[in-house]
Every structure is written in structure tokens, then in C-alpha cells.
Amino acid sequence: MSKRHLYTIVTLLLASIAANSSFAQTLNAENLITEAYSYLTMELSTYEAKGFRTEYKIGKVSPKFSVPVCESEIKKELRRDIFKTANNTIAMSCASPTWQIHISAKAALYKKVITALQSIPKNTAIRESHLGTMEQQVNLNRRGSYGHPDHLVGMITKRSIRQGEVISPTQLKAPMLVQRGDEVLISASNSAIRIQMKGEALSAGSLGEQISVRNLSSERIIRAQVLERGKVLVVL
């Protein structure tokens, strides 16, 4: 083979490699970790904007691992609900050439939550003086929590709550705004009219609950929705 022919073959091979360089190049472990870290940082920035403090890290990838460079944008997604668990997985995939990998990640969300500033007995109406705050990892506490005192002031404790304990929705119940035997104001309305009359509550009820009420004018028993303390609503 002449030098001229050899030069032509080498030139054609180099041109072919250059034309298909995306297949010749690879993403190594460091590249993939960087991609995953950037994605997780972007995802968590939305929670930081809402007042959460975040701590996160990406799991290890074998230094020997690599995949072909993706011709399109690499698709990334968290496989688990970040509010339910700190331990997560980032799925990364490419359409061309086709590949998919999973990289472990840990993302903890922290925020101030409401705690009991003092011991609170069972069947006690919550007052603001009962309440304090502390920072807690919110995607570790499976019982839930409150972020603002306004959300639980006036609620009733189902059981005693210890000093320093994080208060969860499972520990509270809505207060009874109407007790059996209470005199209530019945509001009855539709799109055209609105009338009011006095009634007697035949059962107790909290906000939004349906209770039985006796109309004191007609002695008729009706079902009505509790609106506020001493007031119920009937939709005609």
C-alpha cells in the first residue's frame, strides 16, 4: 500500500470519528455526580425559597463507571416524595444513545415547627402561651407538624402533651362550637332569599359538621351545618 493510499484511509477514519464524536466520548463518574448535584441543588432551591433549610449530598458512583455522552438533554427526576423521606434516588436517563442510571441522594428539609412550651393536659383548649418553636427535620417526622400558632390556637388536645414535644395534628381535635341543648340561630338561604330563626341543637358539633336542630317555631327537626359558635346553616 502506498503512503498516499494510507494517508487517505487515515484521513477518512479521523473524519468518521469526528462526525461521531458524541459516541466516542463518555461521561465518567465525576461528570454524572456533578449532573446529579446540580439537579438536586436546583430542586431544593424551591424549598429554600419557602423558608426551609436544606442539607443534601449525592451518593457514590464507581470511578470505573461511565456512559456515552447524551445527544439530547439528560432527563432527571427524584423517585420519592421529598416530604416523606430524606433518602432518595435520582433517576438519570438519555434517549439517544439509550441509557439509564440511578444515583442515591440524601436531602433533609428543616423548618421551625410548633412545640409545647409547657405540659398541656388532655381536653385543653390550646392558647398561644402554650406554644414555642424549634427547628426540626420535617421529612423525618411522619406524624406531621404545625408551622404557625394560628393553625392550632383554639384546638382541643386529645391527650396530654409533654413540655418540649412537637405538636402534631393527630394530637388535636376541633373544638365543639355547639353543644347539645344550646339555643342556636338558624340561617336558611338560597340564591333568592335568606331567613333566620331560633332553634335548639339536638347534638354537639364542630366547625363544618352536620347536626340535628329543632326549629323552635315549627318544632320541625332539620339537619344544619355548624358555621360558628351558636350559628348553623341550612341550604334551601
C-alpha positions in Angstrom: 0.0 0.0 0.0 1.4 3.4 -1.0 1.9 6.2 1.5 -0.7 8.2 -0.4 -3.4 5.5 0.0 -2.5 5.0 3.7 -2.8 8.8 4.3 -6.3 8.8 2.6 -7.5 5.9 4.8 -6.3 7.6 8.0 -7.9 10.8 7.0 -11.2 9.1 6.3 -11.1 7.3 9.7 -10.4 10.5 11.5 -13.3 12.3 9.7 -15.6 9.4 10.6 -14.6 9.5 14.3 -15.0 13.3 14.4 -18.5 13.0 12.8 -19.5 10.5 15.5 -17.6 12.1 18.4 -20.6 12.1 20.7 -20.5 8.3 20.7 -16.7 8.2 21.2 -16.9 10.5 24.2 -18.1 9.4 27.6 -19.5 10.8 30.9 -17.4 9.4 33.8 -18.4 9.1 37.4 -17.4 12.6 38.3 -19.4 14.1 35.4 -22.5 12.1 36.5 -22.2 13.2 40.1 -21.8 16.8 39.0 -25.0 16.5 36.9 -26.9 14.9 39.8 -25.7 17.5 42.3 -26.7 20.4 40.1 -30.1 19.0 39.6 -30.7 18.4 43.3 -29.5 21.9 44.1 -32.0 23.3 41.7 -34.8 21.2 43.0 -34.1 22.2 46.6 -33.9 25.9 45.8 -37.7 26.0 45.6 -38.0 24.7 49.1 -35.3 27.2 50.4 -37.4 30.0 48.9 -40.3 28.8 51.1 -38.2 29.1 54.2 -36.8 25.6 54.5 -33.2 24.9 55.4 -31.7 22.1 53.4 -28.8 19.7 53.8 -28.0 17.3 50.9 -25.4 15.1 49.4 -25.0 12.7 46.4 -24.1 9.1 46.9 -21.0 7.4 45.5 -20.6 6.2 41.9 -17.9 3.7 41.0 -14.8 5.6 39.5 -14.8 3.0 36.7 -18.4 3.6 35.7 -19.1 5.7 32.5 -21.9 6.2 29.9 -21.8 7.6 26.4 -22.3 11.4 26.1 -26.1 12.1 25.6 -27.0 13.8 22.3 -30.1 15.3 23.9 -30.7 16.8 27.4 -30.3 14.2 30.2 -33.7 13.6 31.9 -33.5 13.7 35.7 -36.1 13.1 38.4 -36.4 12.3 42.1 -38.0 8.9 42.6 -39.5 9.6 46.0 -41.6 12.3 47.6 -39.1 14.6 49.3 -41.5 15.4 52.1 -41.8 11.7 53.1 -38.2 10.7 53.2 -34.7 12.1 53.2 -33.3 9.1 51.5 -33.9 9.4 47.8 -32.8 8.3 44.3 -32.1 10.5 41.3 -33.0 8.7 38.0 -31.0 9.9 35.1 -31.7 8.8 31.5 -30.8 9.5 27.9 -32.9 9.0 24.8 -30.0 8.8 22.3 -27.9 6.8 22.9 -30.3 5.0 25.3 -29.1 4.6 28.8 -30.5 5.0 32.4 -28.7 5.1 35.8 -29.8 5.7 39.4 -27.7 7.6 41.8 -28.6 7.7 45.6 -29.1 11.0 47.3 -30.0 12.3 50.7 -31.9 15.6 51.1 -33.1 16.7 54.5 -35.6 19.6 54.9 -35.5 21.6 58.1 -38.0 24.2 59.4 -39.3 25.7 62.6 -42.2 23.8 64.0 -44.6 24.4 66.9 -43.8 22.7 70.2 -45.3 22.7 73.7 -43.7 25.4 75.8 -45.2 23.7 78.9 -47.1 20.5 79.6 -50.6 20.7 78.3 -53.3 18.5 79.9 -55.8 16.4 77.9 -59.0 18.2 76.8 -57.4 21.6 77.0 -58.0 24.4 74.5 -54.7 25.5 73.0 -53.6 29.0 73.8 -50.7 30.9 72.3 -49.0 31.0 75.7 -48.8 27.1 75.5 -46.6 27.3 72.4 -43.0 27.6 71.4 -40.9 26.7 68.3 -37.9 24.6 67.4 -36.1 23.7 64.2 -36.9 20.1 63.1 -36.2 17.9 60.1 -39.7 17.8 58.6 -39.2 14.9 56.2 -38.3 12.7 59.1 -41.3 13.3 61.4 -44.1 11.1 59.9 -46.8 12.4 62.3 -46.8 15.9 60.8 -46.4 19.2 62.5 -47.5 22.8 62.5 -45.6 25.8 61.3 -47.6 28.7 62.8 -49.5 29.1 66.1 -52.6 30.4 64.3 -53.1 26.9 62.9 -53.8 25.3 66.3 -54.8 28.0 68.8 -58.3 27.1 70.0 -57.9 23.4 69.1 -58.5 20.8 71.8 -55.9 18.3 73.0 -56.9 14.6 72.6 -54.3 13.6 75.2 -51.7 15.3 77.4 -48.7 16.8 75.6 -45.3 16.9 77.2 -43.2 20.0 77.5 -40.9 20.4 74.5 -42.9 17.9 72.4 -43.6 18.7 68.8 -47.3 19.1 68.4 -48.9 17.1 65.6 -52.4 17.1 64.0 -53.0 13.6 65.4 -52.9 15.1 69.0 -55.6 17.7 68.4 -59.3 17.9 67.6 -61.6 20.8 66.6 -63.5 22.5 69.4 -67.2 21.9 69.8 -68.8 25.2 68.7 -72.3 23.9 69.5 -73.3 21.7 72.5 -76.5 19.6 72.7 -79.3 21.7 74.2 -77.7 25.1 73.1 -80.0 27.7 71.6 -78.8 28.4 68.1 -79.5 30.9 65.3 -80.6 29.0 62.2 -79.8 30.7 58.9 -81.7 29.3 55.9 -80.9 30.6 52.4 -80.8 30.1 48.7 -80.0 32.4 45.7 -83.2 34.4 46.2 -83.9 34.6 49.9 -82.3 34.4 53.4 -84.2 33.9 56.6 -83.2 33.4 60.2 -85.0 31.7 63.1 -84.2 30.3 66.5 -83.5 26.6 67.1 -82.3 24.1 69.7 -79.2 21.9 69.0 -80.1 18.2 69.5 -76.4 17.2 69.1 -73.0 18.7 69.5 -70.9 19.8 66.6 -67.6 21.4 65.5 -67.0 23.7 62.6 -68.4 22.3 59.3 -70.2 19.4 60.9 -73.8 18.5 60.2 -76.0 18.3 63.4 -79.7 17.9 64.2 -81.6 21.0 65.1 -85.2 21.6 66.2 -86.8 24.7 64.7 -88.5 26.3 67.8 -91.2 28.0 65.6 -92.4 24.9 63.7 -91.0 22.1 66.0 -89.6 20.6 62.9 -86.3 18.7 63.2 -83.8 19.6 60.4 -80.1 19.0 59.6 -77.8 22.0 59.6 -74.1 22.8 59.3 -72.2 24.4 62.1 -71.0 27.9 61.0 -69.6 29.3 64.2 -70.4 29.3 67.9 -74.2 29.4 68.2 -74.9 29.6 64.5 -75.9 26.9 62.0 -76.8 27.0 58.2 -79.5 25.3 56.2 -79.3 25.4 52.4 -82.8 25.6 50.9 
